[in-house]
Amino acid sequence: MAEKQPPTIVEGATTGDVEDEVPVAKSAEDRKAAAALSSLDTPRDDEAAGGKDVDQEAVKKAMDRLAGTGTANGTSTKKEEENKPVKKVVKVDQADVALLIEELELSKIKATDLLKSHDGKVEEALRAYITPAA
């Protein structure tokens, strides 16, 4: 085999800046998953015997976290469902939708959503659309 390289040299690095090539994990789950996967690659002393004992559960959890399936510690987390706002059932008048389409030059879907977000009140929807956001 080749000589042992200094710790500052990364195998496969082609440019001088390693930080550009190695992605940084943004969330705690990503860091845990990256640590689990990198621990699989590190050589251990007991590998000289020939067999690799890989913790299948740890590998599965790490892969699930990286894939973004939302499972953590064997339980399913429903972040997407918790973050979705609950939409109220609001009936809007089609004449009001037509007014918003004509005056604000919106699509039918956007005009309907704007009316629904203001409980079907045309005046409030118009004022909210025209008023600049602070």
N, C-alpha and C positions, 0 to 999 in steps of 0.2 A: 504494500500500500504506500501511499504518498506520505510525506512528512506531516506531522501535526502542525496545523496552521495557527497563527495567533488569533485570539478571540475577536479582534477587530475585523477580520476578513470573513466575509459571508460567502459560502459556496454558491456559485452560479451568478454572483453579482457581476454585471458587465460595465456599470458606470461607477464613478467614484462616490456617488451619494447613495448609500444603502437605504436611508430613510425615505427616499422617493419610491423605492421598489417594494418595501415591506409595508403593507397596509396596517394602519393603526386601528385597533378595535375601538368602537365608539361607546358601546354600552357595556355594563358589567357582565351581562349574559354573553356578549360577544367575546369579551376578554376571557371568561371562564371556558368557553368553548374552544377558543384558540389555545389556551393553556393545556386543555385536555388533549387536543390534537397534537400539539407540539411535544407533549410528554410521551406520546406514542412513538415519535421519531427519535427520541434521545436514546443512545445506546446504554444498556444496563449491564452490570457485572454478571448477572445470571444468564445472559443470552449466550454465553460461551457453551452452555450445555446443548444448545441447538434449538430448543423449543421456545416459542413465544406464547406467553400467557397474556392475552389481551382481555381486559375487562369489557365484555360485550355490552353491558349495560351503560358503562361510561361512554363508550364509543357511540352508542345509539343516542344517548342524551346530547352529546356534543354535535352529532350530525343533525339532530332535530333542531337544536338551537341555531345552527348555521343555516339550515333550510328555512327557518322562520315558521315552523309549524305551530309554535305556541305551547309546546309542552315543556314543563319545568318540574322536576322532582316527581315525575310520574302523574302529575295532575295537569289537566288542561286549563290554560289561562285564556280567557276570552277578552283580550284587550280591545280587539276591533269592535266587539259588540258593546263593551262598556263605553267606548269613546263616541259611539254614534249617538247623535242627539235624537231624542224621541220626537217624531214628527206628529203634529196634531192633524186630525182630520178636519180640514176646513174646505167647505164648498165655496167655490169662486164663481162669480157670474161671468159668462162668456163675453158679455158686452164689456165688462171691465178688462178682461184679458185683451180684447180687440183694441180697447182704448190705449192700453200700455204698449201694445205692438205698434200701433200707429204713431203715437206721440213720442215714445222713447226708442223706437226702432229696435225692439228686443225680439228674440225668438219667442215662440208660443210657450216653450218649456220654461224659459227664464222669466217671462212675464207671469206665468202661473205660479212659479216658486216665489217670486217677489210678493205677489198677492197673498199667498199662503203664509208667508213669514210675517205678514202684517194683518193677519186674521181676516183677509178678504176686503179690507178697507182701502179703497183706491187712493183717497187723499193722503193717507199715511204712507202708502207705497210710493207714490209720486214724490212726496217730500223726502223720504228716505233715500230714494235713488238720486235725486237732484242735489241734496245736501252733501257737501264734501265730507269725507271721513276725517275725524280729528287726529 
